[in-house]
Amino acid sequence: MLNITPAIAAIVSFAVCAAMGIPFIPYLRKLKYGQTILEDGPKWHKSKQGTPTMGGIMIAAGVAIGFVVALGYSFLTNKTLIQDLRNQLKLVTVVAGIGFAFMCGLIGFMDDYIKVVKKRNLGLTAKQKTVLQLFVTVAYLASLALAGLDTTWIPFVGDIDITKGAGLLFWPISIVFIYYMVNAVNLTDGIDGLASTITLVVTCGYMLMSGRLAMAGLNTLAAASAGGCAGFILWNFKPAKVFMGDTGSMFLGGLVVALAYGTGRPILLVFTGLVYLLEALSVVLQVACYKTTKKRIFKMSPIHHHFEMSGWSEEKICFVFSVVAALGVIVALLPIYLNW
């Protein structure tokens, strides 16, 4: 019999996020929680000054409610989701993953709150953000280790032991990798609809991956995440009625990481998160090049701004970057579906 639990999660998450915008966006506008456009950005972005931010709360609410409703349906019908979560490691990967996403979102909310309420344009300092992010990252990885995570999967090699020898390098590498990817998603949120569209593609990819791997919990979480992104796009696509803010982009960063690590194949995040990776890499290269040569590689970084300043419309950037993201997802799915 067809399992409709993920579909329920996606539909409810989409509906909650889409409907929430009706009262929530005017409420943000009433509170004057508007985005401040920095002077060093593209000049035409000044027209976006004052657009409500912190819209990521809508995504988080949609994902949470969508997942809980799907869980309730599964409990009442004794469907696969409840059976799947009886496995301790699978339960922890889902619960800890959701917790990690919300903690990342909370850090982003703190940053947004300082910017829009306390009127400090830069929000949390880089040091404060780094300390908080590393703390929740270590806590997340520790929960996976305590739950029994002892292997990670490598294409063409299979599962390798991460509890001894060279395998122990998995943990410090993961701390750096997770920190990089969460902030990479944050950097991708620079033009209308970009981060939400890219993450919709990525979470749909994890729906296919977790479905193939028979991971019902992650499959439902990925479906709820995709639904939340789709619902938010209705309000965020150009011209955006609301921005997700760091609240949303860091929440999505945490979700993507949770889905990647939950599958036991975090290495594939290099492909599923290809756009995120390139966005952050463009910033690293730009800063390094300017500090050493006083010259810039790109007209502006992250790289979506380079294309924007080269004459691409925001819609074109969203479309092309989404195609690149989809190609990365396809590459990541190949070893799963072909049993490499």
KEDRENKE-14728 format. One record per residue: x, y, z of N, C-alpha, C in turn; residue in one letter. Coordinates in steps of 0.1 Angstrom, whole numbers, padded with zeros to 4 digits, always signed. Atoms other than C-alpha are relative to their C-alpha. Layout:
KEDRENKE-14728
XYZXYZXYZa ...
END
This chain:
KEDRENKE-14728
+0008-0012+0000+0000+0000+0000+0009+0013+0000m -0008-0012+0001+0013+0035-0009+0000+0007+0013l -0001-0008-0012+0027+0054+0021-0001+0014-0003n +0003-0014+0003+0013+0089+0020+0006+0009+0011i -0005-0008-0011+0030+0101+0052+0009+0012-0005t -0008-0012+0005+0057+0122+0034-0008+0010-0007p +0008-0010+0007+0031+0137+0012-0008+0009+0009a +0007-0007-0010+0011+0147+0042+0009+0011+0007i -0010-0009-0006+0042+0163+0058+0002+0012-0010a -0003-0010+0010+0049+0182+0025-0012+0010-0001a +0012-0008+0002+0013+0194+0020-0003+0009+0012i +0003-0007-0012+0008+0205+0056+0011+0011+0002v -0011-0010-0001+0042+0223+0057-0002+0011-0010s +0002-0010+0011+0035+0241+0024-0012+0009+0004f +0012-0007-0003+0000+0251+0036+0002+0010+0012a -0003-0008-0012+0012+0264+0070+0009+0012-0004v -0010-0011+0003+0041+0284+0056-0007+0010-0010c +0007-0009+0009+0020+0298+0027-0011+0009+0007a +0011-0007-0007-0010+0307+0049+0005+0009+0011a -0006-0008-0011+0012+0321+0077+0004+0013-0005m -0004-0013+0006+0024+0348+0054-0010+0011+0000g +0011-0010+0001-0010+0364+0053-0001+0009+0012i +0000-0009-0012-0010+0376+0089+0014+0004+0005p -0014-0001-0006+0027+0373+0097+0008+0012-0006f -0008-0010+0007+0042+0396+0070-0005+0014+0004i +0005-0013-0005+0019+0426+0079+0004+0003+0014p -0004-0001-0014+0027+0419+0115+0015+0005+0001y -0014-0003+0001+0065+0421+0108+0001+0015-0004l -0001-0014+0006+0059+0453+0088-0005+0010+0011r +0005-0009-0011+0039+0468+0117+0010+0002+0011k -0010-0002-0010+0067+0461+0141+0013+0007-0006l -0012-0007+0007+0091+0477+0115+0012-0009+0001k -0011+0010+0001+0112+0445+0114+0004-0001-0015y -0004-0001+0014+0126+0456+0080+0015-0003-0002g -0014+0003+0004+0158+0445+0063+0007+0013-0003q -0009-0012+0003+0186+0471+0063+0010-0005-0011t -0008+0004+0011+0204+0470+0030+0014+0007+0001i -0013-0005-0002+0242+0474+0034+0005+0009-0012l -0005-0009+0010+0260+0502+0015+0009-0007-0011e -0009+0006+0009+0285+0478-0001-0007-0010-0009d +0007+0008+0009+0258+0458-0019-0004+0007-0013g +0004-0006+0013+0244+0463-0054-0009+0012+0003p +0007-0013-0002+0230+0499-0056-0015-0002-0001k +0015+0002+0003+0196+0486-0070-0007-0007+0011w +0006+0007-0011+0191+0466-0038-0006+0010+0010h +0005-0010-0009+0183+0499-0020-0015+0000+0000k +0015-0001+0001+0147+0496-0033-0006-0011+0009s +0005+0011-0009+0144+0465-0010+0001+0004+0015k -0001-0005-0014+0151+0486+0021-0013+0000+0007q +0013+0000-0008+0125+0480+0048-0009-0012-0003g +0008+0012+0002+0112+0447+0034+0001-0009+0012t +0000+0007-0013+0102+0426+0064+0010-0012-0001p -0010+0011-0001+0128+0400+0075-0005-0009+0011t +0003+0011-0009+0128+0370+0099-0011-0009-0005m +0010+0009+0006+0104+0352+0075+0004-0014+0002g -0004+0014-0002+0124+0321+0083-0008-0007+0011g +0009+0005-0011+0101+0317+0113-0012-0008-0007i +0011+0006+0008+0074+0308+0087+0004-0014-0005m -0005+0013+0004+0096+0280+0073+0001-0010+0011i -0002+0009-0012+0105+0266+0107-0014-0005+0005a +0013+0004-0004+0068+0266+0117-0006-0010-0009a +0005+0009+0010+0058+0249+0085+0006-0014+0001g -0007+0012-0001+0084+0222+0088-0004-0008+0013v +0003+0006-0013+0077+0215+0125-0014-0005+0000a +0014+0004+0000+0039+0214+0121-0002-0012-0010i +0002+0011+0010+0041+0193+0089+0006-0013+0005g -0006+0012-0005+0064+0168+0105-0009-0006+0012f +0008+0005-0011+0043+0165+0137-0013-0006-0005v +0013+0005+0006+0010+0161+0117+0003-0014-0006v -0003+0013+0007+0027+0133+0096+0003-0010+0011a -0003+0010-0011+0040+0117+0128-0013-0005+0007l +0013+0003-0006+0004+0118+0143-0007-0010-0009g +0007+0008+0010-0010+0103+0111+0006-0014+0001y -0007+0013+0000+0016+0075+0112-0003-0008+0013s +0003+0006-0013+0009+0068+0149-0014-0006-0001f +0014+0005+0000-0028+0064+0143-0002-0011-0010l +0001+0010+0011-0023+0042+0112+0011-0011+0001t -0011+0010-0001+0008+0023+0124+0008-0001-0013n -0008+0000+0012+0026+0034+0093+0015-0001+0002k -0015+0003+0001+0063+0030+0083+0007+0010+0009t -0008-0010-0007+0074+0063+0100+0001-0004+0015l +0000+0004-0014+0065+0051+0135+0009-0013+0002i -0008+0012+0000+0081+0017+0128+0015+0003-0001q -0014-0004+0003+0113+0034+0115+0006+0006+0012d -0006-0007-0011+0117+0056+0145+0001-0008+0013l -0003+0009-0011+0117+0026+0169+0015-0004+0000r -0014+0002+0000+0153+0022+0158+0007+0012+0007n -0006-0011-0008+0174+0042+0183+0008+0010-0009q -0008-0009+0008+0199+0056+0157-0008+0008-0009l +0008-0007+0010+0173+0065+0132-0009+0011+0008k +0008-0009-0008+0152+0082+0160+0009+0012+0003l -0009-0011-0004+0182+0102+0172+0004+0009-0012v -0004-0008+0012+0193+0113+0137-0011+0009-0004t +0011-0009+0003+0158+0127+0131-0002+0011+0011v +0002-0010-0011+0153+0143+0165+0012+0009+0002v -0012-0009-0001+0189+0156+0168+0001+0009-0012a -0001-0008+0012+0187+0168+0133-0010+0012+0000g +0010-0011-0001+0155+0188+0139+0005+0010+0011i -0005-0009-0010+0170+0201+0171+0012+0009-0005g -0011-0007+0005+0202+0211+0153-0004+0011-0009f +0006-0011+0009+0182+0230+0126-0006+0011+0008a +0007-0011-0007+0162+0249+0152+0011+0008+0008f -0011-0007-0007+0194+0257+0172+0007+0010-0009m -0006-0009+0011+0210+0271+0140-0009+0012-0003c +0009-0011+0002+0178+0290+0134-0001+0010+0011g +0000-0009-0012+0179+0304+0169+0011+0009+0000l -0012-0009+0001+0214+0317+0164-0003+0011-0011i +0003-0009+0010+0202+0333+0132-0011+0010+0004g +0010-0009-0006+0172+0348+0150+0006+0010+0009f -0007-0009-0009+0195+0363+0176+0007+0011-0009m -0007-0010+0009+0215+0379+0148-0010+0010-0007d +0010-0009+0006+0184+0392+0130-0006+0010+0010d +0006-0008-0010+0169+0405+0163+0009+0012+0003y -0010-0011-0003+0201+0425+0170+0000+0010-0011i +0000-0009+0011+0200+0439+0135-0012+0009-0001k +0012-0007+0003+0164+0449+0132-0007+0007+0012v +0006-0006-0012+0154+0456+0168+0010+0009+0008v -0010-0008-0007+0186+0468+0184+0007+0010-0009k -0005-0010+0010+0195+0486+0152+0015-0001-0001k -0015+0002+0003+0231+0471+0150+0001-0007-0013r +0000+0006+0014+0236+0465+0113+0006-0013-0002n -0008+0012+0003+0261+0437+0116-0005-0012+0010l +0006+0011-0008+0241+0417+0143+0011-0006+0009g -0010+0006-0008+0262+0392+0162+0014+0001-0006l -0013-0001+0005+0299+0395+0159+0004-0014-0006t -0005+0012+0007+0318+0369+0138+0004-0010+0011a -0004+0009-0011+0333+0355+0170-0011-0006+0008k +0012+0005-0007+0300+0352+0188-0007-0011-0009q +0007+0010+0009+0284+0334+0158+0008-0013-0001k -0009+0012+0002+0314+0311+0154-0001-0009+0013t +0000+0007-0012+0314+0301+0191-0014-0008+0002v +0014+0006-0001+0276+0294+0191-0002-0011-0010l +0002+0010+0011+0277+0275+0158+0009-0012+0003q -0008+0012-0003+0306+0253+0169-0005-0008+0012l +0006+0006-0012+0289+0246+0202-0011-0010-0004f +0011+0009+0004+0257+0233+0186+0004-0011-0010v -0005+0011+0010+0277+0214+0159+0006-0011+0008t -0006+0011-0009+0297+0195+0186-0011-0007+0007v +0011+0007-0007+0265+0188+0205-0007-0009-0009a +0007+0008+0010+0248+0175+0174+0008-0013-0003y -0009+0012+0003+0278+0152+0165+0001-0009+0012l -0001+0009-0012+0281+0140+0201-0013-0008+0001a +0012+0007-0001+0244+0130+0200+0000-0012-0010s -0001+0011+0010+0250+0109+0169+0009-0011+0005l -0009+0010-0005+0280+0093+0184-0005-0008+0012a +0006+0007-0011+0262+0084+0216-0011-0009-0004l +0011+0008+0005+0233+0070+0196+0005-0012-0007a -0005+0012+0006+0257+0045+0180+0005+0002-0014g -0006-0002+0013+0269+0062+0148+0015-0004+0000l -0014+0005-0001+0301+0042+0141+0006-0002-0014d -0005+0001+0013+0304+0042+0103-0004+0012-0009t +0005-0010+0011+0302+0066+0073+0003-0006-0013t -0001+0006+0013+0298+0057+0037+0008+0008-0010w -0008-0006+0011+0322+0064+0009-0003-0006-0013i +0003+0006+0013+0314+0059-0028+0011-0010-0004p -0009+0010+0005+0330+0028-0043+0008-0008+0011f -0007+0006-0011+0344+0019-0009-0010-0007+0010v +0010+0005-0009+0313+0014+0013+0002+0006+0014g -0001-0005-0014+0311+0018+0051+0014-0001+0006d -0013+0001-0007+0342+0027+0070-0002+0003+0015i +0001-0002-0015+0347+0026+0108+0005+0014+0004d -0004-0014-0005+0348+0061+0124+0003+0000+0015i -0002+0000-0014+0355+0049+0159+0015-0003+0004t -0014+0003-0003+0392+0041+0156+0009+0003-0012k -0010-0002+0010+0424+0047+0136-0003+0013-0008g +0002-0011+0009+0422+0071+0106-0015+0004-0001a +0014-0003+0000+0384+0069+0108-0004+0011+0010g +0003-0011-0010+0385+0092+0139+0001+0014-0006l -0001-0013+0007+0393+0120+0115-0013+0005-0004l +0014-0004+0004+0356+0120+0105-0005+0011+0009f +0007-0009-0010+0347+0139+0137+0006+0014-0002w -0004-0014+0002+0370+0170+0134-0003+0005-0014p +0003-0004+0014+0365+0171+0096-0015+0004+0000i +0015-0003+0000+0327+0170+0102-0003+0014+0007s +0003-0013-0006+0329+0200+0126+0003+0011-0009i -0004-0010+0010+0347+0221+0100-0010+0000-0012v +0009+0002+0011+0325+0208+0072-0014+0006+0003f +0013-0005-0004+0292+0215+0090+0000+0015+0002i -0001-0014-0002+0303+0249+0101+0000+0007-0014y -0001-0006+0014+0312+0257+0064-0013+0000-0007y +0012+0001+0008+0280+0244+0049-0012+0008+0006m +0011-0009-0006+0256+0261+0074+0002+0014-0004v -0003-0014+0004+0273+0294+0067-0001+0002-0015n +0001-0001+0014+0273+0286+0030-0014+0002-0004a +0015-0002+0002+0235+0283+0030-0004+0015+0003v +0002-0014-0004+0235+0317+0048+0004+0009-0011n -0005-0009+0011+0256+0333+0021-0008-0001-0013l +0008+0002+0012+0234+0319-0006-0013+0009+0000t +0012-0008-0001+0205+0340+0007+0003+0015-0002d -0004-0014+0003+0214+0372-0011-0009+0007-0010g +0009-0007+0010+0187+0378-0038-0014-0007+0002i +0014+0005-0002+0149+0372-0039-0001-0015-0005d +0004+0013+0004+0140+0335-0040+0012-0010-0001g -0011+0009+0003+0175+0321-0043+0002-0012+0010l -0002+0011-0010+0181+0302-0010-0011-0009+0001a +0011+0008-0002+0146+0290-0008-0002-0010-0012s +0001+0008+0012+0146+0277-0044+0010-0011-0001t -0011+0010+0000+0180+0260-0042-0003-0011+0011i +0002+0010-0010+0170+0244-0009-0012-0009-0003t +0011+0008+0005+0137+0232-0024+0006-0012-0009l -0006+0010+0008+0158+0213-0050+0008-0010+0008v -0008+0008-0009+0182+0200-0024-0008-0010+0008v +0008+0009-0008+0155+0187-0001-0008-0010-0008t +0007+0010+0008+0136+0170-0029+0010-0011-0004c -0010+0010+0003+0169+0153-0037+0002-0010+0012g -0001+0009-0012+0171+0140-0001-0013-0008+0002y +0012+0008+0000+0135+0129-0004+0002-0013-0008m -0003+0012+0008+0146+0106-0032+0010-0009+0006l -0011+0008-0006+0177+0095-0014-0005-0008+0012m +0004+0007-0012+0161+0087+0019-0011-0010-0003s +0010+0009+0004+0132+0070+0001+0007-0013-0005g -0007+0012+0006+0156+0047-0018+0007-0008+0012r -0007+0006-0011+0175+0040+0015-0010-0005+0011l +0010+0004-0010+0142+0032+0033+0001+0006+0014a -0001-0008-0012+0147+0059+0059-0012+0008+0001m +0013-0007+0000+0111+0069+0066+0000+0013+0008a +0000-0012-0008+0119+0094+0093+0007+0012-0008g -0007-0011+0008+0144+0114+0071-0008+0003-0012l +0008-0003+0011+0121+0110+0042-0012+0009+0003n +0010-0009-0005+0093+0127+0061+0005+0013+0003t -0006-0013-0004+0116+0154+0074+0004+0007-0013l -0004-0006+0012+0129+0160+0039-0012+0006-0008a +0012-0004+0007+0093+0162+0025-0006+0013+0007a +0005-0012-0008+0083+0187+0053+0009+0012-0004a -0009-0011+0003+0114+0208+0045-0003+0005-0014s +0003-0004+0013+0106+0208+0008-0013+0008-0001a +0013-0007+0000+0070+0218+0015+0001+0014+0006g -0002-0013-0006+0081+0247+0038+0007+0009-0010g -0007-0009+0010+0105+0260+0011-0009+0004-0011c +0010-0003+0011+0078+0258-0016-0010+0011+0005a +0009-0010-0006+0054+0277+0007+0006+0014+0001g -0006-0013-0002+0079+0304+0014+0003+0007-0013f -0003-0006+0013+0088+0309-0022-0012+0009-0005i +0011-0008+0004+0053+0322-0028+0001+0015+0005l -0001-0013-0006+0062+0352-0006+0014+0006-0002w -0014-0005+0001+0100+0354-0013+0005+0002-0014n -0005-0001+0014+0102+0352-0051-0002+0015-0004f +0000-0014+0004+0109+0385-0068-0014+0005-0005k -0006-0008-0011+0096+0410-0058-0004-0006+0014p +0002+0007-0013+0100+0395-0023-0009+0009+0009a +0008-0007-0010+0073+0404+0002+0006-0001+0014k -0007+0003-0013+0095+0390+0030+0013-0007-0003v -0013+0007+0001+0131+0379+0035+0000-0011+0011f -0001+0010-0011+0139+0347+0055+0010+0005+0011m -0010-0004-0010+0168+0365+0073+0009-0011+0003g -0008+0011-0005+0195+0346+0091-0008-0011+0007d +0009+0009-0006+0167+0330+0110-0003-0012-0009t +0004+0010+0010+0156+0311+0079+0012-0007-0007g -0011+0006+0007+0189+0306+0061+0009-0009+0009s -0008+0009-0009+0207+0291+0091-0009-0012+0004m +0008+0011-0002+0177+0270+0099+0000-0010-0012f -0001+0008+0011+0178+0257+0064+0013-0007-0001l -0013+0005+0000+0215+0252+0066+0001-0012+0010g +0000+0011-0009+0210+0230+0097-0008-0011-0005g +0009+0010+0006+0182+0211+0080+0008-0008-0010l -0008+0007+0010+0204+0203+0050+0011-0009+0005v -0010+0008-0007+0232+0191+0072-0006-0012+0007v +0007+0011-0007+0208+0170+0093-0004-0011-0010a +0004+0010+0010+0195+0153+0061+0012-0007-0005l -0012+0007+0006+0230+0146+0048+0006-0009+0010a -0006+0009-0010+0243+0132+0081-0010-0011+0004y +0010+0011-0003+0211+0113+0087+0000-0011-0009g -0001+0011+0009+0215+0093+0056+0012-0008+0002t -0012+0008-0001+0249+0082+0067+0010+0002-0011g -0008-0003+0011+0264+0097+0036+0003+0015-0001r -0002-0014+0000+0275+0132+0045+0009+0005-0012p -0009-0004+0010+0302+0132+0018-0008+0004-0013i +0008-0003+0012+0274+0134-0008-0005+0015+0000l +0004-0014-0001+0266+0169+0005+0008+0009-0008l -0009-0008+0009+0295+0181-0016-0007+0002-0014v +0008+0000+0013+0272+0173-0046-0014+0006+0002f +0014-0006-0002+0237+0180-0032+0001+0014+0003t -0002-0014-0004+0250+0212-0017+0010+0008-0009g -0010-0006+0009+0271+0222-0048-0001+0015+0000l +0002-0015+0001+0256+0257-0051+0005+0006+0013v -0004-0006-0013+0261+0264-0014+0015+0000+0001y -0015+0001-0001+0297+0252-0016+0007+0010-0008l -0006-0009+0009+0305+0273-0046-0002+0015+0005l +0003-0013-0005+0288+0304-0030+0010+0004+0010e -0010-0003-0011+0310+0302+0001+0014+0000-0005a -0014+0000+0005+0341+0293-0019+0003+0013-0007l -0003-0012+0007+0337+0324-0040+0003+0011+0010s -0004-0010-0010+0338+0345-0008+0014-0002+0005v -0014+0003-0005+0369+0327+0005+0010+0004-0011v -0010-0003+0011+0387+0331-0029+0001+0016-0001l +0000-0015+0002+0376+0368-0032+0008+0007+0011q -0007-0006-0011+0389+0377+0003+0015-0003+0000v -0014+0004+0001+0421+0357-0001+0008+0007-0011a -0007-0006+0012+0429+0372-0035+0002+0015+0003c -0001-0015-0003+0422+0408-0023+0010+0003+0010y -0010-0003-0010+0443+0405+0008+0014-0002-0004k -0014+0003+0005+0473+0391-0011+0004+0009-0012t -0004-0007+0012+0471+0411-0044-0007+0013-0001t +0008-0012+0001+0446+0439-0037-0009+0000-0013k +0008+0002+0012+0427+0426-0068-0012-0009+0003k +0012+0009-0002+0393+0409-0070-0002-0009-0012r +0003+0010+0011+0384+0378-0089-0014+0002-0006i +0014-0002+0004+0347+0385-0090-0004+0015+0001f +0004-0013-0002+0329+0418-0094-0006+0003+0014k +0005+0000-0014+0313+0410-0061-0003-0014+0005m +0004+0013-0005+0309+0380-0039-0010+0001+0011s +0000+0013+0006+0291+0357-0031-0003+0001-0015p +0000+0000+0014+0291+0347-0067-0013+0004-0007i +0013-0004+0006+0254+0353-0073+0000+0015-0003h -0001-0014+0003+0262+0390-0070+0009+0003-0012h -0008-0002+0012+0289+0387-0096-0009-0001-0013h +0009+0001+0011+0263+0375-0121-0010+0011-0001f +0009-0011-0001+0239+0401-0109+0006+0013-0006e -0007-0012+0005+0264+0428-0116+0005-0001-0014m -0003+0002+0014+0271+0413-0150-0012+0001-0009s +0012-0003+0008+0236+0420-0160-0011-0011+0001g +0010+0010-0001+0217+0388-0151-0011+0005+0010w +0011-0003-0009+0183+0392-0136-0001-0010+0012s +0001+0009-0012+0175+0377-0102-0008-0013-0004e +0007+0012+0004+0150+0353-0119+0009-0009-0008e -0009+0008+0008+0177+0341-0143+0010-0007+0009k -0010+0006-0009+0202+0336-0115-0007-0012+0008i +0007+0010-0007+0176+0316-0095-0002-0013-0009c +0002+0011+0009+0168+0294-0126+0013-0007-0002f -0012+0007+0004+0204+0287-0136+0006-0007+0012v -0006+0006-0012+0216+0281-0100-0008-0012+0004f +0009+0012-0003+0186+0257-0095+0004-0011-0009s -0003+0010+0009+0196+0238-0126+0014-0006+0004v -0013+0005-0005+0232+0235-0113-0002-0008+0013v +0003+0007-0012+0218+0224-0079-0006-0014-0004a +0007+0012+0005+0196+0198-0097+0011-0010-0005a -0011+0009+0006+0227+0184-0116+0008-0006+0012l -0008+0005-0011+0246+0181-0083-0008-0011+0007g +0009+0010-0006+0216+0162-0068+0000-0013-0008v +0000+0011+0008+0215+0139-0097+0013-0008+0001i -0013+0007-0002+0253+0131-0093+0000-0007+0013v +0000+0006-0013+0247+0124-0056-0009-0012+0000a +0009+0011+0000+0218+0101-0064+0005-0012-0007l -0005+0011+0008+0237+0080-0089+0005-0012+0008l -0005+0012-0008+0257+0059-0064-0010-0007+0008p +0010+0006-0008+0226+0054-0043-0009-0010-0009i +0009+0007+0009+0204+0042-0072+0007-0011-0008y -0007+0010+0007+0231+0022-0089+0008-0009+0009l -0006+0009-0010+0244+0006-0057+0015+0000-0001n -0015-0001+0001+0280+0018-0061+0006-0001+0014w 
END
